[in-house]
Amino acid sequence: MDISELPLVGGHAALDLVNTLERGVPAPGADPRDHLSDPAALLVWARRAGLVDAAEGEAVAGAWEGDPGVAWAALAAVRDVRESLHVGLLATAGLAPVDEAALSAALDRLHCRWVAAAGRSALERVARGAAAVRLVVGVAPAMLVPDRAADSALDVLRTADVARLRRCPLEGGGCGWVFLDRSRNGSRKWCRMADCGTEVKARRLTERRRAARAGRGEGAADG
């Protein structure tokens, strides 16, 4: 699937970032697919996810074109945020056994990324509204995307209702993507019913039909 078509189902940009790495069971001999395959893919995703607007995206593209090494460094930083956040989310939401050492290391890495982002941020005066100033995270185009990613990761860890955090069930045939369950009764199971939910239901229906045919065949043979 092209990055421009990747569904954004997390309910938060940071969760959609985690979902850019396919964590399901890969084909034999294959690595998990990373949709953030290069800096260009990262920039497409960042604009779609709302981390940067059109003007900011143009500034980032210009900075990266002038220094490809910086572009790849930005991609590496975003991938680090993604992996650290994934560890933090699963542990804090109780979606995986807690490895205290791994969790501590992941949170330390996120903190370092956020501190770096804060150093590349600025306070801007607000002409109207209740607040006098606003914090603009990321004012250096070359590192704007990783800085916004780090800020988004911290935001979801600080503010999201972990009781509403779900993971599309791998054991049930899902994809392993994470999302916030915003359904009224908190019963959402799949990342998207149109994708994993429908696919699993269709697979189960096929299995039941095969079992039924096999049962009829055995009955005919006995008769």
CORKADA-V309110 format. One line per field, one symbol per residue. phi: phi as a letter, one per 30 degrees, with the letter a starting at -180 (. if undefined). A space follows every 50 residues. Layout:
phi->???
This chain:
phi->.dddcddccdiaeddddeddcdcddddeicdedcdcdaeddddddedddi dbcdddddddedddddaeddddddddddddeedddeddddddcicaedce dddddddddddddddddddcbbccdcdbjdddbbccdiccedcddddddd ddddddddcddddcdbbedddcjdcidcacdcdecicdccebddcddddd ddddddddddddddddddddddd
